[in-house]
Amino acid sequence: MSVQQRKERERADRERLIVATARELAEQQGWDAVTTRRLAERIEYSQPVLYSHFRGKREIIGAVALEGAAEMAAAVRTAAADADGPRSRVAALARAYLDFAERNPAVYDAMFHLDGGLAFAHEDTPEPLKDAFAALLESLGEVAGDGVHPGLFTEVFWAALHGLATLTRAGRLPPEHTAWRVELLVDRLAVA
């Protein structure tokens, strides 16, 4: 391994450490607790080293969001792949999405509630975000119904899931009815 390769590997390792530490701290104490000073202390590097990877907290939030999008896409795909038939795939996708949001509240916030400097629904949308949407579209597109644009249907279904995740987490919807809400959503929106 060349010196340059070793330096690149060490840089990538430091970047992963920064993102993992930010994510851990945010999950434990909330995003307000994530500061460059605190991160530098936890990873035992100076703040200038942190700034050599990320210009600030916003970029760190963005990195966590991209990581979370990849994880959510994988969870949704795995759940859908294990289901039999379009309706079962959509129900499994919905449960996996809501489960991801519940298990990873700080990551979910980074993805959808905080400014991570990421463009959504644009040409320059980062690939992990596009792939997360594609993971939803793969199952939802087949149940959109005749004459309904699959992408638009996926947006509406995703918005409903996001609303359920957000309102349940905020205590506005009782969590014990989540399964019923998923069934209702699938029965009323997914026509296949």
C-alpha positions in Angstrom: 0.0 0.0 0.0 1.4 3.4 -1.0 1.7 6.3 1.4 -1.1 8.1 -0.5 -3.4 5.1 -0.3 -2.8 4.8 3.5 -3.5 8.6 4.0 -6.7 8.2 2.0 -7.8 5.2 4.0 -7.0 7.0 7.3 -9.0 10.1 6.1 -12.0 7.9 5.2 -11.7 6.2 8.6 -11.7 9.6 10.4 -14.7 10.7 8.4 -16.6 7.6 9.3 -15.7 8.1 12.9 -16.9 11.7 12.9 -20.2 10.7 11.4 -20.7 7.7 13.7 -19.9 9.8 16.7 -22.2 12.6 15.7 -25.0 10.1 15.1 -24.4 8.4 18.4 -24.4 11.7 20.3 -27.5 12.9 18.5 -29.4 9.6 19.3 -28.3 9.9 22.9 -28.7 13.6 23.6 -30.3 15.2 20.5 -28.8 17.2 17.7 -28.4 20.3 19.9 -25.7 18.3 21.8 -23.7 17.8 18.6 -21.1 20.5 18.4 -17.7 20.5 16.7 -16.1 21.0 20.1 -17.8 18.0 21.6 -17.2 15.8 18.6 -13.5 16.8 18.6 -13.3 15.8 22.3 -15.1 12.5 21.7 -13.0 11.4 18.7 -9.8 12.8 20.2 -8.9 15.0 17.3 -8.7 18.7 17.1 -11.4 20.9 15.8 -9.3 21.8 12.8 -9.1 18.1 11.9 -12.9 18.0 12.0 -13.1 21.1 9.8 -10.8 19.4 7.3 -13.5 16.9 6.7 -16.7 18.9 7.2 -17.2 22.7 7.1 -19.5 22.5 10.1 -22.5 20.8 11.7 -24.7 21.2 8.7 -22.4 19.0 6.6 -22.2 16.5 9.3 -26.0 16.3 9.5 -26.0 15.9 5.7 -23.5 13.0 6.0 -25.7 11.3 8.7 -28.7 11.8 6.4 -27.0 10.1 3.5 -26.0 7.2 5.6 -29.5 7.0 7.0 -31.0 7.1 3.5 -28.9 4.1 2.5 -29.9 2.2 5.6 -33.6 3.0 5.1 -33.4 1.9 1.5 -31.9 -1.4 2.5 -34.5 -2.0 5.3 -37.4 -1.2 2.9 -36.0 -3.5 0.2 -35.3 -6.3 2.6 -38.8 -6.1 4.1 -40.5 -6.0 0.6 -38.4 -8.8 -0.7 -39.5 -11.1 2.1 -43.2 -10.4 1.4 -45.4 -12.3 -1.0 -47.6 -10.3 -3.4 -48.0 -6.6 -4.0 -50.2 -5.8 -1.1 -48.0 -7.7 1.4 -44.9 -5.9 -0.1 -46.5 -2.5 0.4 -47.5 -3.3 4.0 -44.0 -4.7 4.8 -42.5 -1.5 3.2 -44.7 0.7 5.4 -43.9 -1.2 8.6 -40.1 -1.1 7.8 -40.2 2.6 7.1 -42.1 3.4 10.3 -39.8 1.0 12.3 -36.7 2.7 10.9 -38.1 6.1 11.9 -38.9 4.9 15.4 -35.5 3.1 16.0 -33.4 6.0 14.5 -35.1 9.3 15.5 -31.9 11.4 15.2 -31.1 10.0 11.8 -34.7 10.5 10.7 -34.4 14.1 11.9 -31.2 14.5 9.9 -32.9 13.0 6.8 -36.2 15.0 6.9 -36.3 17.7 9.6 -32.9 19.3 9.8 -30.9 21.3 7.2 -28.1 19.1 6.0 -27.6 21.1 2.9 -29.0 18.3 0.7 -31.1 18.9 -2.3 -34.3 16.7 -2.6 -36.1 16.2 -5.9 -33.5 18.0 -8.0 -31.0 16.9 -10.6 -28.2 17.3 -8.0 -29.9 15.2 -5.4 -27.3 12.9 -3.9 -27.5 9.3 -5.0 -28.4 7.8 -1.6 -31.5 10.0 -1.4 -32.5 9.0 -5.0 -32.0 5.4 -4.1 -34.1 5.6 -0.9 -37.0 7.0 -3.1 -36.3 4.3 -5.6 -36.6 1.7 -2.9 -40.1 3.0 -2.1 -41.0 3.3 -5.8 -40.1 -0.3 -6.5 -43.0 -1.7 -4.4 -45.4 1.3 -4.6 -45.2 1.7 -8.3 -46.9 -1.6 -8.9 -50.0 -0.6 -6.8 -50.4 2.9 -8.0 -53.5 2.0 -10.1 -54.5 2.7 -13.6 -53.7 6.2 -14.9 -51.8 7.1 -11.7 -48.2 8.2 -12.2 -46.1 5.8 -10.1 -43.7 8.5 -8.9 -46.5 10.8 -7.7 -48.3 7.9 -6.0 -45.0 7.1 -4.2 -44.7 10.7 -3.1 -48.2 10.7 -1.6 -47.7 7.3 0.1 -44.3 8.5 1.4 -45.9 11.7 2.7 -48.5 9.6 4.5 -45.8 7.4 6.1 -43.7 10.5 7.1 -46.8 12.0 8.7 -47.5 8.9 10.6 -43.9 8.6 11.8 -43.7 12.3 12.8 -47.1 12.5 14.5 -46.6 9.2 16.4 -43.1 10.3 17.6 -44.6 13.7 18.7 -47.2 11.9 20.8 -50.0 13.2 18.6 -51.0 9.6 17.5 -51.1 6.7 20.0 -48.4 4.2 19.0 -50.6 1.2 19.8 -52.7 1.8 16.7 -49.8 1.9 14.3 -50.5 -1.5 12.8 -54.1 -0.6 12.2 -53.0 2.7 10.5 -50.7 0.8 8.2 -53.4 -1.6 7.2 -55.8 1.3 6.6 -53.2 3.1 4.5 -52.5 0.1 2.4 -56.1 -0.9 2.0 -57.2 2.6 0.9 -54.3 3.7 -1.2 -52.8 0.5 -2.7 -55.2 -0.8 -5.3 -53.5 -3.9 -6.4 
